[in-house]
C-alpha cells in the first residue's frame, strides 16, 4: 500500500516535501559566500560568526553546527572557489611547452593576488593558519596537498618527455617555482607583475634543468 497522499493542489505529499539536503547545501553555500564577501569588506579582525550569519540569512547556531571557528568557515569559502566545477582540483595546462604553461599559471596567480576580492581573504587565511594548528592541517590535506599534486603532475609530464631531469625532486621544484611568488605577495617585498612571473619561471627552469645529477648532460638526459 502506498504511503503517498494526494494534496489539495494536486500531486502527492512526497512531491511537496522540502528537500532537506538541498536546503542545507543552499545554506552552506550562502554562509561561505557571505564569509568570503565580508572578509573583503571589513577585514578578518572584524569578521564575526554573527556577521556571517546575518549576511547569509541563517542562525549562528547553524554555522557552529558545521564549523568550529570563523577561520574554518573562511577556509571552506576559499576551498569552494579553488575547486573546479566538478569539486576537484583543476589540472595545470599541458601544451607541451613547460615554460609557457607555467608562465600562464603564474600570471593568473599574479592577477588573483592583485584582486582585493581574492587577495584579502587569502591573506587572512594565511595569518590564521599560522596560529591554528588544526586549520593548518586541514589546509595541508584539503587544499595545498591537492594543488601540489596537480603541479607535480605537470612536472612529471615534463620529465617523461625529457624536459626535466628524471631524478628531479618534484617537491623542491614546486617550492622553487611557486615559493618566491607567494613570499613576495605575502610579505609585500616587491611588485607582483607578469614580468616578474615570467622571469621567475625562466630562472627556476634554468636552475632545475641545470641541476643535472652526475652522469647527466646539461639537458638532464643520461650521457
Buried (B, 14 or more C-beta within 10 A) or exposed (E): EEEEEEEEEEEEEEEEEEEEEEEEEEBBEBBBBBBBBBBBEEEBEEBEBEBBBBBBEBEBEBBEEBBEBBBBBBBBBBBBBBBEEEEEBEEBEEEEEBBEBBBBBBBEBBEBBEEEEBBBBBBBBEBBBEEBEEBBEBBEEBBEEBBBBBBBBBBEBBBEEEBBBEEBEBEEBBBBBBEBBBEBBBEEEEEBEEEBBBEBBEEBBEEBBEBBEEEBEEBBEEE
